[in-house]
């Protein structure tokens, strides 16, 4: 949401001006649009830092016979400390997940925001996503033009749902291991052994997916290389908006709502911090990916 009093280059913005809104009043190079709210950006920070903490500590436990895992555990303060960090990050991530579910339930049930479950702004997959998948493959093969994407591309929805269901599986199995004697009252013995295998395999799948596919989609593909800072700054430039979410851009323009999203260029210091954090996380993820995949293959 754009603050109506916001100024860009000394010009007062009119959020709901004619067809293209305030966008019409500004030279293209200066226009930036809000994509993520501060809460969404902070949720992502909490999610990636706890996920990285969980993956680093969890994979150190899983591959504890490897020299790198033993050195890492020793540097942190031993396997007791590794387990403490794992559980600490698990609790924070669980609280965030529960907040997310409660927030969606509130917005759908109380605020009656139907658009959250269906429509162009929704995370729920629809027919257009299917058409975009086919369109993208046709484009890869030089058989058609690049599909014009809505607010969330099909691969962004895939990432979201992969984490969503992954969180349920990995979280449930994690708590069963953590509170084994309690769950042992309801579950058969073999199930308690199975959850450990499920937790470890799902962790490998999640870490491999996030540290390869998600990082390539988010940062390393030609459109975004070397780093997409939108999730940190919350804004995208006019050019990025038109290129990455052409259908949404056109829809908002046609509805005269483009100006609602118009905002200022991000501060240079915020951009710098975003890049440093982004590169650090990508580098840490890639190192962990190489170490754990090579350990997994050798086992
Ligand atoms: C709510 C989320 C989670 C909870 C409650 C949780 C809890 C646990 C617990 C209690 C253990 C057993 C440690 C032990 O005593 O040996 C464990 C192991 C492990 N965790 Fe998690 N964890 C969670 C999320 C994650 C995530 C997101 C990852 C990685 C992406 C992960 C990776 C692992 C791995 C690889 C192991 C070792 C499994 C094995 O020894 O076979 N965990 N976790």
Boltz pocket constraint, residues with backbone or C-beta under 6 A from the ligand:
constraints:
  - pocket:
      binder: B
      contacts: [[A, 51], [A, 54], [A, 55], [A, 57], [A, 58], [A, 59], [A, 61], [A, 62], [A, 83], [A, 86], [A, 87], [A, 90], [A, 91], [A, 93], [A, 94], [A, 167], [A, 170], [A, 171], [A, 172], [A, 173], [A, 174], [A, 175], [A, 177], [A, 178], [A, 196], [A, 197], [A, 199], [A, 200], [A, 202], [A, 203], [A, 204], [A, 206], [A, 207]]
      max_distance: 6.0
